[in-house]
Amino acid sequence: MKAKLQKMTLDMGTTPIENIFINMIMPAMSAEGIKVYLTLLKASFDDEKIDLDSLINQVSIDKTREEILNELESLDLISMINYEGEDIIEITSIREKYFSNTIIDNSKEKSSANTYNQRQNMFDNIEKIIQRVLTPSEIALINETIDDYNVEYALVTEAFKQAKEKKNNVNPKYALAFVRNWRDRAIFDLKSLREYEKNNRTNNYEQKRKYKRRLYKPETSYEDTDDSMSITERFRRQRLEAYKKKKGENN
């Protein structure tokens, strides 16, 4: 299905919405939360004041004042608005919040654009691994981990991959624990991780070989004495002696 925008001949105002809101944030929000956010967004672009009663009427006449206030607090919690009471509500930029270190300036335009694309690809790959859309709080947690540990985006994707393969656990907190453990081993990129895993496999192989050599004992050369003879060998000789004896009696 392909969506096509009809050419407009009558302009009655347009409210732009960031694509990141539609792609990442909106699927995890409630219907009322989306309505509250869009209503506030429109008011901010129209530079108009909106009180709580007007907001309730536009969102849903069935909602109480307390329920709308809860939606405002939820939006503030995920940093989509700065809520400082009913008189001041600032709409924040989602891109600034989640991709603040990728703002493009004239001097670093190319590198910043590449960083933005890499981070966006990381989120896309993670959502493919966990087979669902990341919530705003999970996106914030991943970004904080990357910034705090200064790790490569591909390493974070690898953490989610290994978390699913090893424990079938795609909870972001569990997956990011892999990143923390790698950081403690001075591993900050995928190349370093591959070298560590290779060395670890080699060391494990050598340890297994040494362990097997310690367990291995060459076959004992048994003498005729009963003390050094194995039970199997002793039993075999007894059977042989009995056979010879029986054969001698028959002769």
C-alpha positions in Angstrom: 0.0 0.0 0.0 1.4 3.4 -1.0 0.2 6.6 0.6 0.1 9.7 -1.5 -0.5 13.3 -0.3 -3.1 15.2 -2.1 -2.1 18.6 -3.3 -3.7 21.2 -1.1 -5.3 24.4 -2.5 -6.6 25.7 0.8 -4.2 26.2 3.6 -5.9 26.1 7.1 -2.7 25.5 9.0 -0.4 22.5 9.4 1.2 21.0 12.5 4.5 19.3 11.7 5.3 16.1 13.6 8.7 14.5 13.9 9.0 11.1 12.2 10.8 9.7 15.2 7.6 10.3 17.2 5.5 8.2 14.7 8.1 5.5 14.3 9.3 5.0 17.9 7.3 6.8 20.4 3.6 6.6 19.3 3.3 2.8 19.2 4.1 2.7 22.9 1.7 5.5 23.9 -1.9 5.4 25.0 -4.6 6.9 22.7 -5.2 9.7 25.2 -1.5 10.4 25.6 -1.2 10.8 21.8 -4.2 13.2 21.7 -2.7 15.3 24.6 0.6 15.5 22.9 -0.8 16.5 19.4 -3.1 19.0 21.0 -0.2 20.7 22.8 2.0 20.5 19.7 -0.7 22.3 17.7 -1.1 24.9 20.4 2.7 25.5 20.5 2.9 26.0 16.7 -0.1 28.3 16.7 1.4 30.2 19.6 -1.8 30.0 21.5 -2.6 29.4 25.1 -4.5 26.4 26.2 -5.9 25.7 29.6 -6.6 22.4 31.2 -10.3 22.5 30.6 -9.8 23.2 26.9 -7.3 20.4 26.7 -9.8 18.0 28.4 -12.5 19.0 25.9 -10.3 18.5 22.9 -8.9 15.2 24.1 -12.0 13.5 25.5 -15.0 14.8 27.3 -15.1 11.5 29.2 -11.7 12.0 30.9 -11.4 13.6 34.3 -9.0 16.4 35.2 -6.9 14.0 37.2 -6.6 11.6 34.2 -5.4 14.4 31.9 -2.9 15.5 34.5 -1.5 12.0 34.7 -1.1 12.0 30.9 0.9 15.3 31.2 3.1 13.8 33.9 3.7 10.7 31.7 4.8 12.9 28.8 7.1 14.8 31.1 8.5 11.6 32.4 9.6 10.4 29.0 10.9 14.0 28.3 8.5 14.8 25.5 7.4 17.9 27.4 8.7 20.0 30.2 5.7 20.2 32.5 6.1 23.0 35.1 2.5 23.2 36.2 -0.6 24.1 34.3 0.7 27.5 33.2 3.9 26.5 31.5 4.3 23.5 29.2 7.3 23.3 26.8 7.3 20.9 23.9 10.7 19.3 23.7 12.4 18.0 20.5 12.5 14.2 20.5 15.5 14.3 18.2 17.4 16.6 20.6 16.6 14.3 23.5 17.6 11.0 21.9 20.1 12.1 19.4 21.6 15.2 21.0 25.2 14.2 20.1 24.3 13.9 16.5 23.3 17.5 15.8 24.7 18.4 12.5 26.9 21.6 12.3 28.8 23.0 9.4 32.1 21.7 10.5 31.1 18.2 11.2 28.2 17.6 8.9 29.3 14.4 7.3 30.5 12.6 10.5 27.4 13.7 12.4 25.1 12.5 9.7 26.9 9.1 9.6 26.6 8.9 13.4 22.9 9.6 13.2 22.4 6.9 10.6 24.5 4.4 12.6 22.4 4.9 15.7 19.2 4.7 13.8 20.3 1.4 12.2 21.2 0.1 15.6 17.7 0.8 16.9 16.2 -0.8 13.8 18.4 -3.9 14.2 17.6 -4.2 17.9 13.8 -4.0 17.2 14.3 -6.8 14.7 16.0 -8.9 17.3 13.4 -8.3 20.1 10.6 -8.4 17.5 8.8 -5.3 18.9 9.1 -1.5 19.1 11.4 -0.1 21.8 9.6 2.1 24.3 10.9 5.7 24.9 12.3 4.7 28.3 14.2 1.8 26.7 15.6 4.1 24.0 16.7 6.5 26.7 18.4 3.7 28.6 20.3 2.5 25.5 21.4 6.0 24.7 22.6 6.6 28.3 24.6 3.3 28.1 26.3 4.3 24.9 27.2 7.7 26.2 28.3 6.5 29.6 30.4 3.6 28.4 31.5 5.2 25.1 30.9 2.0 23.2 30.3 1.3 19.5 26.7 1.0 18.3 27.4 -2.4 16.7 28.5 -3.7 20.2 25.1 -2.8 21.6 23.4 -4.6 18.8 25.6 -7.6 19.5 24.6 -7.6 23.2 20.9 -7.9 22.3 21.8 -10.7 19.8 23.8 -12.7 22.4 21.2 -12.1 25.1 18.5 -13.7 22.9 20.8 -16.6 21.6 22.1 -17.5 25.0 19.2 -16.9 27.4 16.3 -16.0 25.1 16.0 -12.8 27.2 15.6 -9.6 25.3 14.9 -7.3 28.2 17.1 -4.2 27.5 18.4 -4.2 31.1 19.6 -7.8 30.7 21.1 -7.2 27.3 22.9 -4.0 28.4 24.5 -6.0 31.2 26.6 -7.7 28.5 27.8 -4.2 27.4 28.8 -3.4 31.0 30.7 -6.7 31.4 32.5 -6.1 28.1 33.3 -2.5 29.2 34.9 -3.9 32.4 37.2 -6.0 30.1 38.1 -2.9 28.1 36.0 -4.0 25.1 34.4 -1.0 23.4 33.8 -2.2 19.9 32.8 -5.3 18.0 36.4 -5.9 16.7 37.8 -6.1 20.2 35.0 -8.4 21.2 35.8 -10.8 18.4 39.4 -10.9 19.4 38.5 -11.5 23.0 36.2 -14.4 22.1 38.8 -15.9 19.8 41.5 -15.8 22.6 38.9 -17.1 25.1 38.2 -20.1 22.9 41.9 -20.8 22.4 42.5 -20.7 26.2 39.5 -22.9 26.9 40.8 -25.4 24.4 44.3 -25.5 25.9 42.8 -25.9 29.4 40.7 -28.8 28.3 43.8 -30.5 26.7 45.7 -30.1 29.9 42.8 -31.5 31.9 42.5 -34.5 29.7 46.3 -35.2 30.0 46.0 -35.1 33.8 43.2 -37.5 33.7 44.8 -39.9 31.2 46.8 -42.8 32.6 48.7 -45.2 30.3 47.5 -48.8 30.5 49.2 -50.7 33.3 51.6 -53.5 32.4 50.3 -56.1 34.7 52.6 -58.7 36.2 51.6 -62.1 37.3 51.1 -61.1 40.9 47.5 -60.9 42.2 48.1 -57.5 43.7 49.0 -55.8 40.4 46.6 -57.7 38.2 43.2 -56.3 37.2 40.0 -58.1 38.1 39.3 -58.7 34.4 42.8 -60.1 33.7 42.6 -62.2 36.9 39.2 -63.6 35.8 40.5 -64.3 32.3 43.5 -66.3 33.6 41.4 -68.2 36.0 39.1 -69.3 33.1 42.1 -70.2 31.1 43.6 -72.3 33.9 40.3 -74.1 34.4 40.0 -74.8 30.7 43.6 -76.3 30.6 42.9 -78.4 33.7 39.7 -79.7 32.2 41.3 -80.4 28.9 44.2 -82.3 30.7 41.7 -84.5 32.6 40.0 -85.4 29.4 43.2 -86.5 27.9 
